Amino acid sequence: MSDRPADTHEPVYDYVVVGGGTAGSVVAARLSEDPDVSVCVVEAGPSDVGDDNVLRLEAWMALLESGYDWDYPVEPQEFGNSFMRHARAKVLGGCSSHNSAIAFWAPAEDLDEWGALGCTGWSAADCFPLYRRLETNDAPGDHHGRSGPVTIRTVPPRDPCGTALLAACADAGIPTTPFNTGSTVTRGAHWFQINAREDGTRSSASVSYLHPVLGKRPNLEVRTGLQAARLLFDDVRRCTGVEFLMPDTVHRQRVLARREVIVACGAIDSPKLLMLSGIGPAGHLHETGVEVRVDSPGVGSHLQDHPEGVIMWEAKRPMVTSSTQWWEIGIFTQTEDGLDRPDLMFHYGSVPFDMNTYRRGYPTSDNAFCLTPNVTRARSTGTVRLRTRDFRDKPKVDPRYFTHEHDVRVMTHGLRLARKIAAQAPLAEWTGTELAPGPAAQSDEELFSYIRETHNTVYHPAGTVRMGAESDADSPLDPRLRVKGVSGLRVADASVMPFLPAVNPCITTMMIGEKCADMIKSDRAALS
C-alpha cells in the first residue's frame, strides 16, 4: 500500500515536523541549526508572533474554549465528569502557548523508571543534562542551566494569601520546600517556578526556540493554518511526507520529506493522525474504514492524565488583583508512608474556580481562593479513538476517570487534607465560607459524589503513543521514538511518555523535543 507518486512541484525538505507545539518547535529549531539541513513545520493553528492574547501569560485562562483551543469533549464517564473538556492548543507553540507555564524538571525516579521499563537512554542521568541545556534558570544550584533558550524563574512572593497558605501548610506538617533543586519533593510546598520572562511574556517553546530564528534561517520554513489529514508512505512503508488541508478548507496539498517525518501533534492528535494513516489497532481501523498499514494496538491506548478536584473558599479579605498566572503555589505530599514520589499534588489558585461547580448548584464568589488536589500517578487509563475516518472530525477521548479505586482514595484524601490546611491559624484571616463542596460533605461517599460531578483535569494527557522496548508489542515506538513497522517516522510529544510524571509535564515535553533532535542527528551521523 503506497500513496500516489510525488508531484514534481510539491516542496521537498529533509525533515518535516507535523505540529509546531511544545516539542515540535524544539525539534525544528534544533534540526535547522545545521544550515545544510532543510526543515518544514506544518502547524494547524495560527502563529503566536505579536499576539498578546497568547503571549501575555496572566491572560492564559481566557484561551480555554477559545479559537486557540481544539476544545475536545470527553466521552461520557461512568465515574467522572462527563461535562469535562480537554483543552488542546491550536496555535504555534502548542500547549506551551496555552497553559499556565508551571515549570518542573521531572522527578529522577520517574525518568529512571522510564529507563527500567525498556526505554534505554531515558534515565535521569541521560535526561537531566537536556533540562540544563534548555533552561536559563534563576534558582540556585550547580545543576541548573544559565544560558538555554527557555527562561525559568521562581514566582515572586507577592500574594499575601499565598504566603499565609505556605505557613498553614507548615503548621499542617508540609514544610516550605523549593522545587527543582535536583531532588524530588515528596512532602513540601512552595511558590512555583514558571517559564515566563520578567515582563510577563510566556517563555513558550515557540517564543524560546522559533521566534529568535524566524526569517533568519533560510533552511527553516514554518507554515501555519494547515491541518494534517494523513501521513504519506511509499511502497516499502517509508514515511515520505504529510498531506494537509489548506486554509481555504477546500483544497489539500502535501509536503515531502527526504529523510524523516516527525509527528508532534500532542497526546490526542498524534494518535489520531497515526490512525488516520493506517497505524493503530487493526480492529478499530477496520471498523472506521481505514486501511490497516501497521497493526499497532498501543496507538491511542494507555491515555493517562492528572485528574483534578477543587475545594473553594470565599475569602475574608480582598484577594490579589494582579498575578504572574494566578496559580502560583504547589503542594506535594503522600497519602501513605514509604513512597519515593508524591502521590498527591495541589495547585493553589488566587481566583475562584467554578468552571465545573457552578452548573451543579454550588455557590460562587468573585473574591475566592481554592486548592485543587490532583492524582500524580493516576491508575485509571483511557483511550483516544477515531470518531470517523474524516480527519476534520474530533476524536473520541475517553479518559475513564476514577475507574481505579486508587485515584478515588487519593482525591478524597486530598479534599480532607485541604480542609486541614485551611483550618490552620495562619489562614484564619483569609478562610471564609467553604463554597464547594461545602461543610455538609463529610463521608467518603459524599466527597466522591462531589468529585465525580465536578472534577476537572490539569490538562496533562500523555502516553497514547508510548515508547518502549523493541520487543514490547504494546509500545508503538522504540526508545529512539521511531514508529515500529515503518521507517522514516518518529513521534515527539507527551504521547511518547511510558507514563505521566508526577509533575506538570511541559518542560519535560520540551526535553523530549531536545532528545528527539539529538537522536535524529546522531542516527544520521552514524549513516554518513
N, C-alpha and C positions, 0 to 999 in steps of 0.2 A: 504494500500500500504506500503510494507516494503521491505528492502533490504535483500540480501541473508544472511544466518546465518554467524556469525563470524568464521573465520578460527582460530583454537586454536593457531596457530603460529603467528598470527598478534599481533603486540605490542599494549598494553593497558596502558593508562595513566589516571590519574584523570582528567586532563584538556588538551585539545588540542586547541592550538591557531593557527588559519589559517591566516597566514600573519605576518611576523616579522617586521612590519613597525613602524610608528611613535607611534601608540597606542599599537600595538601588542607586541612590545618589552617591553613596560612598564607593560602590563598585565602579561606577562610571568615572568618577573623579580620579580614582587611583589608577585604573587601567589607562586613562588618557594622559597620565603623566609621561608616558612614552610617546614622543612625537611621531614615531614610526607606526603607531597603532591607531586605527580609527574606531570610534565608538559612537553609537547612536542610542539615545534614551527615548523610549516610547512611553509617554505618560498620558493617562486618560484625563486627568484633571487639568486645570489652568496653571499657569505659572504663579508663583508667590512673589515674584520680584516687584517691589514697590507697593505691595498690597498690605496695608496696615490691618485689614481685617484678620489677616493671618499672622503677620509679623509681630503685632503687639501682644505679648504673652498674657497680659492681665485680662484680655478680652476673649480668652480661649473658650469659655463656656458658651459664648454666642455662636460658635461654629457647630455645635451639636444640632443635628436635624436641619442644617442649613444647606445651601447649594454646594458647600465644600464637603459634604458628607454623603457617602453612599447609603447610610441610614438603613441598615439591614434589620428587619424584624426577625425575631426568633420564632421557631415553630412552637406550637402550643406545648407548654411544660406541665408535666404531671405533678411535679413537686416544686415548681418555681413560678416566677412571674412571667406570664405569657404576654404581658404588655411591653416587656423589655425590648430594647433595640440596641444593636451593636453599631456604634459609630465607627466608621472606617473612612479615613481621609480621602477626599477626591481633590488633590492639589499636589503640586510639586513639593517634595519633602515628606509626603505621606503623613503618617500619624505623628511624626516629629514636628510637623507643621500644624498640628491639630490638638495636641494633648497639653497637659499641664506642666510638661518639661521637668518632671521629677527625675533626678539623675542618680543612678546606682551602678556600681560595679556588682556583678552577680556574686553571690557567696562562693568562696573557693570550694566548699563542699558540694555545691550543685554542679559546678564545672567538673570536678573530679569524678562525680557520679556519671556525668555525660561520658567521660572517658572510659569508665568502668563498664558502661553499657555497650561498648564496642565502637565508640566514636573516637578513634585514635587521633591524637593531635589536638584534642579539645579540653584537656585538663586545665586547671588553674595556672599551672606553670607555663602552658602553651598560650593561654589567652590573656593573662594579666599584662604582658608586655604590649598587647594591642590596645587595651584600655589606656595605658600610659601614652601610647603613641597618638591616640586620637584626641586627648584632652589637653586643655590649659586650665588647671585646677588651682583654686586659691586656698585649698585646705593644706595643713601641714603634712609632712611625710615624704620620705625619700622615694616612696613607690609612685608618687603622683607625677603625671606629665605636666610640663610647664610651657610647651611650645606646639601643642596639637591644634587642629582646626576648631575643635568644639570647646567653647567657653563653659566651664562648670564652676559654679560659685555657691557658697553657703548663703542661704536666705538670711537677711539681716533681721535681728530680733526686735521688730518694731510693733508687734501686736501684743498689747498688754494681756489680753485674754489668753493668747498662746503662751506667754510667759507664765501665767498662773497655771495653765494646764500642765506645763512641764514640772512645776513644783508639786502639783497634785499627783502626777504620775510618780514622782519620787516618794511622796508620802504613802503611795499605794504599793511601793516595792519595785517600781520600774525606774531605774536610775537615769539621769540625764547623760546620754552617751552619744558622741558624734558618729556620723555614718562615713562610710568609705575610708576607713582608717587602715584597711588591709586585713582586718579580721571581721568575722561575722557577728553582728549584733543579735544575740538570741533573746536578750531582755534589755530594752533601753528605748529612750525617746529623745528626739532632738528636732531642731529645725532641719528641713531637707536641704540637700544640695539640688540645684536646678541648672539645666543647660540654657542659660539666658545671659545676655550681656547687661552691663550696668545700666544702660539706657532703656531697658525693658524689652529689647528685641530678642525674640527667641533665637537660640543658637541651634536651630534645627539642622538636619542633615543637608538640606538644600542650601540654607544660609551659610553653613560652615564649609561645605565641600564644593558646591556648584557655583554659588554666586561669585566667588572670587575669580573664577576661570571662565565664566560665560563670556563669549565674544573674544576671548584671548587665546583659545586653543582651536586652531582650525581643524584639528582632528576629532573634536567633540561636537556633536550636534544633539541638542535637547529639543525634542518635539513634543508639544503638549496638546491636549484636547483630542487624543487619539486612543480610543478604547480597543484593546486587543480582542480579537474574535477567535483566533486559533493560532497554534504553532504550526510551522511548515516542516515537512520531513522529505528526504529523498528515499530512494528505493532500498537503501541499506540502513534505514532508521537513523540517519543523522539529521539532527535538527538544523534546518537551513535558514530559518527566519521566522517572521511573525506577520500575520495578516491583521489589519485593524480597520475600524470604521472611521471615516473621515469626519471632520467637524460638521459637514453638511448633513450628517446622519443618514446618508443615502449610499454613497459610494465607498468602496473598500480599496485599500492599497496595501502594499507589502514592502517590508524592508528585509534584506537578506544579510546573513552573517557568514563570512568566510571561515571563521574559527569556532565561535561558540555563541549561544544564546543563553542569557542569564535571566531567569524569571524571578522577579522581586515585587510581586503584587500583593503580598501580605497573606496572613494566615487564612483568610476567607477566599480571596480572589486567585491566589496561586493554585490551590487545588482545583478551583473552578476551571481555570484555563487549561490545566493539565487534563482534566476530564473531558473538556470540550475538544481536546486534541487527541483523545483516544487513549489516555494513560490514566488508569484508575481501576476500580473494582469492576470486573467484567460483567457481572450480573446487573449492576446498576447501569452501566453504559448501554448494555443491550436494551434494558427497559426504557432508556431515554432516547434510543435511536441513534446512538453514537457508535461508529465502527471502532472496535477494540484494536488498539495498536500494541499496548502492553497491559496485561492483567496485573494491576498493582493495587492490592486490597488496602494498603495503608494510605493511599491518596484520599484525603478528605476524612480520614478516621483520626481517632486519638485527640479530638479537639479538647483542649484544656484551657481554663480561664481562671481568673481570680474573682469569684463571686463576692459581692459586697452588700452588706446591710447598712442601715443608717439608724442612728438614735440622735434625736434633735431636742435641744432645749431653747426656750425663749431666754434671751439674755437680759439680765437686770440692768446692765449698763450699756451705753451705746457701743456697738461693735465698730471696728476699723472701717474707714471709708476708702482706703486705698491699700493695695497689696501687690506683691510680685505676681501671684497667680491664685490667691485665695485658699489654697490648700498647702500650708507651709510647714506642717509638723507631721512626723511619722512616729508611730509607737509599735514596737515589736515585743512579743512575748511568746511564752509556751503554755499550752494547755495541759501538758503533762511533763514530768521530770525526765531528764536524760536525753533530750533531743539536742542534736548538734546544730540545728537550724530552727528559726522561729516557725511556728505553725499558725500564728495569728498576727495580723498587722492591722493598724488603724491609720487612716488619714484624718487629720483634723481640718475641718472647714470653718472659716470665719464668716460663712454665709449660710442662709437657710438652704436645705437640700430637700425639696419636697417634690421632686420630679416624679416619684413613684408613690408617695404617701398621700398627697392631696386628693388624688382621684379615689382613694379608698376611704375618704371621710376624715382623715386626721387633720387637726388644726395646723395652721402655719403662722408665720410671723415674718415681717421684713427685718426684724432685728433678732437674729438667732445664730447659734453655732451648733456644730454637730461633730460626732465621731462616726466613722464608717468602718466597722470591723470587716476584714476580708480574710478568706481562707488562702494561705500562701501556697499550699500544695494540695489543691483540691483532688479528690479521688474520683469524683464524677467526671466522666469524659463523654464527649458527644461527637457529632459528625457535621461535615459540610457536604451537601449533595446538590446535584443539578436539579433545578425545577423542570426545565425542558432543555432541549439541545440548542436553544436560541441563546446566544451569548448576551443578548440585551435583557434577558430575564434575571431577576435577582435569584441567587442560590437559596437552597433550604439550609438554614443554620439552626441546628438543634443541639444546644449545649448540654441538655439533660441535667440541668442544675439539681443538686441535692438528691440525686439518685443513690448516693452513697452516704451511709449514716455518719461517717467521719466528718463530712462537711457540715451536717446539721449540728453535730456536737460542738464543733469549733465555733460556729457562728453564734449559737445560743450562749456559749461561754463568753464570747466577745461582748454581747449585749449586757450581760451581768457585770463583766469587768468594767465596761464603760460607765455603768452606774456607780460602781465603787470609786472610780477615779473622780467622777463628778461630785461625789459626796465628800471629798477631802476638803479640808479647811481652806487651802489656797484658792479654790474655785468658788467658794461660798458667795462672794460678792458678784459673781457672774451668772451662776446657775439659777435660772428661774424655773418655770413650769416645764416639765418634760412633755413635749408636744407629740412625739412619736417614738416608741409605741404607746407611751403613756404609762403611768404607775400602775394601772389596773392589770397590765400584762405581766404576770409573775411566773407561772408554771412553764415547764418545757413546752407543753402543748400550745399554750397561748403565745409564747415567744416565737415558736416556729410557724404558727399560723400567720403571725405578722410578717415574719421573714419571707415566707413563700409568696405573700401577696405584694410585697413592697421592695424586695431586694433589687439591686442593680448589678452592674459589673464595673470593674476598674478598666474595662476595655482592653484586656490583655489576651486575646485569643492566640493560641500557639499550638504547635505540634502536629499540624494537619498534613505535612509532607516531611515527616521526620527523617533525620539521618540515623544510620545505624550500621552495624557490621555488614560486610558484603554478603554474608550468609543469611542475614535476617530478612526473610521474605516479606515481613510486615513493615519494613522500613523502606520507603521508596527511594531514598538517597543513600549513597555510600558516604563515608566520613569526609570525602572531598567535595561533597554537595552535588555530585553527579547523579543524574537520574538513571536508575538501573533499567536496563533493557533497551536503551537508546544511547546515542553518542552526541556530543556537541551541545549538551543541555545541562545546565545546573539551576539550582534554586537557592536564593539567598534572601531570607527574611525570617520573621519569627516562626513561620511554619516549619522550619527545619529543626527546631529545638526538640530533643528527645523528650523533655518535659519542661514545663514552665518554671523558671527560677522563682525563688521566694519573694523577689523584689520587683519593682516596676522595671520592665524589660527594655525600655527604649535604647539606652546606651549599649546594652548587650546586643541589640539588633544592629546598631552601628558597628560594633565589634565584629559581628558576623560578616558584615559587608567588607570590613578590612581584611578579615581572614580569607574570604572568598577571593578577593583580588590577589592576595598573596599566593593562593593556591593556583590560580589561573596562570599567574606569571611564572611560578616555579614549574608547573607542568609543561608550559610552553618552552621554557628554557631546557628542560630535560629532552625535548624532542629536537632541539636545534643541534 
